[in-house]
Amino acid sequence: MTLSVPGAPGRRRRALLIIATAVVLLLTVICGFAYALGGFRQNAAKSAFQPIGHALESAGGHRVCDSGDAGYGPDNTAPWYDAIYRMPKKPALRARLVSIGADHGFTLTRRATTDDPTGVRLLQASSNKQTLTMSLFSGTSTPGCGSSRVSPSDGTEVLEVQFLLPSRTDGAIIPLAPEATQTPGTPQRPWYEQRFGMFTPFVDEGAGNSVVTLPPTATTGVLTVSHTGSGPFSIVALDSAGASTGELIVDTVGEYTGVVPFGLHGVGTVARSLTVTSVGAWSISFGPLSTVSTLTPPSSGSGDRVFRYDGRAGDWIITNSSPTEHTFEVRQYFGGGAVDSAYSGNGTFSGAGPVNAGPSIIVISSRGDWTLSRAP
């Protein structure tokens, strides 16, 4: 015999209804809170980045992971998007990244970073209040995907791309980080002076072997050199201990005129003097790298030359008529040991070479006539 309690099914239904109502209200509150924080809103930074992402993938990139924020949180009102790619390791990769940025309105330039001075090459630009940062990682430093680190595999480099939009609420933008050598809030020296230093220009002349002592502030610079005579002629940079810095600045036989740099590509020590080896008369004019002429393609010349370059990235058509046994190079220096080569070889040459966006120093090493022009 079964006993029933009057009204029990109704009480159970009312209890279930109350529980269901509470759950619905709780879910509504959670969803509303999530919506207020942007959880169901489109990330405008991610959408704006998509054309750049497609270009990186067309260049052979593979996206490893990404993250972002729509900018509706209490602690962040600026939409941002961050993606990590593995890119094919090629000599012209940085030039390709600069070109992709330019195609989408960003003039990417190298910026200093103190976070990892041994491994990170940082390119950054702002356009229409949007900030694009591309960081190529090498060495031991790698970015992370969640709790794991992303290391380059064979034949690849790791690229982290960050895209920032202005704040939704007040239009404020996140400013570019100051250069590592710049103190925030103080006037910034011109780029070439900041990167390569300044000293008072001077001239030294002589005949035969000699040692020229450099001023303390002349750690890098440009030499305008002339030599008469039929014998060997060389200029070698020495450090404070009298050992070679690894820079054989001039090494030739016979008469010579040219413009060459010093202090740009040593082995880690700073030049404190130059040793001149000669049996003839010579003259050397010393000056800061900030004083050299600006290169604007199309351009032509002869012999060794040094220029400033402030233009855009792209491929150049390069020709040279050096004899076969002599080196011909077009190198681009950014300071701090950063250097890229548009071309390096021996003898005559005619072909294309990639050049990065300035500011930079371009050094041409040649024993013949050369021309530089933008590729069509």
C-alpha positions, 0 to 999 in steps of 0.5 A: 500500500502506497501512501501519498503526501498531498501537494508533494508533486506541486512542491517539487515542480515549484522547487525545480522552477525556482532552481531553473529560474535561478540558473537562467538568471545566473547565466544571464548575469554571466553572459551580460558580464561577459558581453560587457567585457567584450567576450561576444564582441568582435576584436577590431584589431584582429579584423584590421590585422587580417590582410597583414596576416594573409601577406605573411602566410603568402610569404611562407609564414605559418601561424603557431598561435594567437591571442587578443582583446576586444578592448572592453575590459575594466583594465583595457579599452584598446583593442589588440591582437598578437600572433606568432609565426614561423617564417622561412629563414632567408637573407632578405626576410627582414626586407620582406617584412618591411615591404609587407608593412609598407604595402599596408601603410606602415613604414617599419623601422628598426627600434632598439630594445633592451629586453634581449639585445642579443636576439631580438630584431624589433621593427615598429611603426604607427599609421592612422593611430594604429601600431604595428610591431614585428619582432624576429627572435633568434638565439635563446630568446623565444616568445610564448604560446600560453605556457609553452615557448616557440622555438625556431625549427630547421630553416625557420625564424620565429616572428611575433606580430603585435597590432594595436588600435586606439582606445575605444573610450578616449582615442588614446594610443599606446606610444612607441617605446623610446629608443634604448639610448634615449631618456624619456622626456628629453630631446632626442638627438638626430638618429645618425648622431645617436647611433654613431656618435659625434666628434670634431672632424680632423685631417691627418697626412703623412708619408710612409708608415704611421699610427693615427690616434683617434679621439675618445669620442670617435668610436665610429666614423668615415674616412676620406682617403687618398694615397699616391705611390706604387707600393702596398697601402693599408689601414688597420684599426687597433684597440686600446691594447694594440690588437686588431679590431678585425677591421681591415679598412683599406688594403690595396696596392698603388694609388687609391682614393675612396670613402670608407667607414671605421668602427662599424664591423669590428669583432667586439673591441673599439678602435682607438688608433689606425695603423697606416702602412705605406711607402707613399704619401697619404691623406686621411680626413676623419668625420662623423658618419652623420656628415656623409651624403644622402643616397637617393637612387638612381645613383652612380659612382666609382670606388668605395663610398659611404652614404646615409639612406633614409628611403623606403625598403625595396629591391634595387638593381645593382651593377658593378664593373670591378675586376674579378679578383676584387670584392664588390659589396653593398651593405646596410648598417643600423648601428649596434652591430646590425647589418644586412647585405644587399649584395656581396661577391667578387668582380662584375655584377648586374642584378637585384638586391634587397634594401631595407628602409632607412635610416641607415648607413650604406657602404659600397665597396668597389674597385670600379664603376657602380650604379644603383636604381630601384627595381621597376 
